[in-house]
Amino acid sequence: MPPAPRFEVYRDNADEWRWRLVVANGNIIADSGEGYASKQGAKRGIESVKSSAPAASVVTKEEE
């Protein structure tokens, strides 16, 4: 059975905390897009995504 998707919390080269969502095949399908000053801040970002994503709509943007 492949491993379940997982959120990884890590420090980047600028010594900031970030998160990324990794799926079973090892691909990163989402990331924090910004660094956080603390690990707790990155974890709060994960919780925000977890609670907000189920209600998110899908919008197709037309080229301008």
Residue pairs with C-beta under 8 A, 6 or more apart in sequence:
2 24
2 25
3 24
4 24
5 21
5 22
5 23
5 24
5 29
6 21
6 22
7 19
7 20
7 21
7 22
7 46
8 19
8 20
8 21
8 22
9 17
9 18
9 19
9 39
9 42
9 43
9 46
10 17
10 18
10 19
10 20
11 17
11 18
12 18
12 35
14 35
16 35
16 36
16 37
17 35
17 36
17 37
17 38
17 39
17 41
17 42
18 31
18 32
18 34
18 35
18 36
18 42
19 31
19 32
19 42
19 43
19 45
19 46
20 28
20 30
20 31
20 32
21 28
21 29
21 30
21 31
21 49
22 28
22 29
23 29
30 49
32 42
32 45
36 42
36 45
